[in-house]
Amino acid sequence: MPPAVLLAPSGSAHPASGTAHFTYAESIAADEPSVAPCAHDITGATGLKILRAIVAGERDALKLAQWRDSHCKASQETIVKALTGDWKDELLFVLKQSLELYDFYTAQVAACDAQLQQQFSVMNPVGAPTHPSGALPVKRRTSSKNHPASTFGAEMIRLTGIDLGAMSGLSDSSIQTLLSEIGTDMTKWPPRSILLPG
């Protein structure tokens, strides 16, 4: 099994681990000022800006609400209301540790993605492409901070000869997991199989 493919499953667990620390911090601070009502995704632009400002010492709800990103669905008034209250030192300590752990996991994911990219770049394709160049359907990929590096799809096409990402239900992370189990040789399956479009 190629080393790059073996790395894939370990990297996919990090984003969930980092976010879990914020979930824990929010659960123990349920009656305190909370970022959760302010941002649908606490690790999104608004959530992280507010969390970093709180950890840096800002407690004024009006000032914190000014970190609201233009794409945030919560109004500035909702943010002010959610962040108004008594700040407890022990909960701020837990929040600080949670942010540090999130940053650590984010750095680990970036290092894993860089290592995967390096490994993919030196791997040779297995067999001939199953589709002529340019004949693959192009699937619009949604943007996500948890997806592997942007060149992942191109590397997978180069290595497998097909665009596994064009198949409904397969994300970059699930493709990495799949390839760690079956390898990159797609000639094992006939073109009209469930796995390969034909």
N, C-alpha and C positions, 0 to 999 in steps of 0.2 A: 504494500500500500504506500503511495507517495506520502512523504512527511507532511506536505502542506495540507493534504486532505485529512490527515490524522489530527491536525491542530484545530480543525473547524468546530467540533462540538464544544470544546472547552471555552472558546471565545464567545459562543452564543449565550452562555449562562451569565456572563458578567453584567450586562445591562439590567437584567432582572434583579441581580444581587444588589447593585447600587441603588436602585429605586426602592427596594425593600427597606432600606435604612430610613428613608423619608416617610414611608408608610408607618413604620414603627414610631418615629418621632411624632408624627401627627396623631397617632392613636393614643399616646400617653398624654398628649396635650389637648385633648378633646374640648375641654372647657376654657382653654386659654386662647389668646389671639392665634389665628390659624391662616396659613397660606392656601390651604385646600379650596376654600370657596372663591379664592381670587383667581385661580388658574386651573383650567381643566387638567392640564398636565403640569404637575409641580416641577418637573425637570425641563419645562419649556422655557422660552425667553423670559416671560413675566415672572414665573415662579422662581427661577434661579437668580434673577436680578434682585428680587425681594429678599430671598433667603440670604444671599451674599451681603446685602445691606444690613439685615438683622444681625448676622454673625459679626459684621464689622462694627456694630454698636448702635445702629439707628433704631429708634423705638417710636418715632413720630409717625402715626398712621398716614397722615397727609403726605409726608415726604416719601414714605414707602410706596404709596399709591402712585406717585409720579413715575415709578419704574414700570408702570403698566405699558406693555407692548401694544402697538396699534391693532394687532391681530387678536388680542385677548378679548374674549366674549364678555367677561365680567366688567361691569362699569366701575369707574373710579370710586363711586359712592359705596358699592359693594365691597371693594377692596378695603376702603377706610373702615367700614363697619367690622369686617372680619379681622382686621389687624388692631382694633382698639381693645384694650384690656390690660391686665396686669401681667407683666413678663416675669416669669420665675427663673432664677439663676440656674436651677438644676435642669429645667427644660431647655434653656438656651444652650447649656453645656451639651445636652444630648443632640440638639439641632446642629451645633458646631461639629460634633463628631460625625453626625450623619452626612453633612456636607463634605467633610474631609474624606469619608469613605466613598461617597459618590464620585468625587474627583479622582480618587485612587482607582476605582473600578473603570471610570471613563478612560483614564490613562492606560490601564491594562488592556482595554478593548482596542485602543488605538495602536498599542504595541503589537497585539495579536494580529490585527488587520495588516499592519506593515510587514510582519513576519510571513503571513499568508501570501501577501502580494509578492514578496521576494521569492518565496518557494514556488508559487505558480509561474513566475516569470522564467524560471530555469527548467521547468518540467517540459518534456516533449509530448506532443499529442499522441494519443493511442489510436493507431489506425487512421484511415482516411476519413475526411468529413462525410457525414451521411447526407448532407444537403449541399448543393452548390453554393458558393459564396453569394451572399445577397438574397438567397431564396428563403431565408428564415422569416417567419412572421415576427414583427417587432411588437413587444408588449410594453405598454407604458408602465413604468415602475413608479410606485408612489414613493415620495421622499419620506425617509424616516431616519432619525438619528441612530437607530439600532441596526441599520443595514450595514453590511461590509463595505469596504472601499468601492468607490464608483466604477473602477475598472474591473470589478469582479465578474460581471456579466460577459464582458469581452474575453476575459481569460478562460471562462468556462466554455464558451463557444469554441475558442482555439483548442482547448484540451479535449473536449468531448465530441466536437464536430456538430453539435446541435445547440439550440438555445433552450435549455431546460426552463429558464425563466419565463418563456412564452406560454408555458402550460399553466392553466388555471390552478390556483391553489398552492403553487410552489414559490416561496420567497427565497431570497438569496441565502438566508440562514438555513432553511430546510433543504436547499440544494447542497449546501456544504455538508450537512448531516447525511443526506442521501449518498453523496459521492464518497464520504468516509466509510460507508457500508459496502457499496457496490463497485467502487473504483470509477475510473474515467472512460473505460472501454464500453461504448454504447453499441458496439456491433453484436453484443450478446443477445440483443432483442431485435426481433423483426420490425421493420419500419411501421407496420400497422398494429403494433402491440399497444397496450394501455400506456406504456411509458413514452414511446416515441411517436410524434406526429408523422404521418406519412402521406 
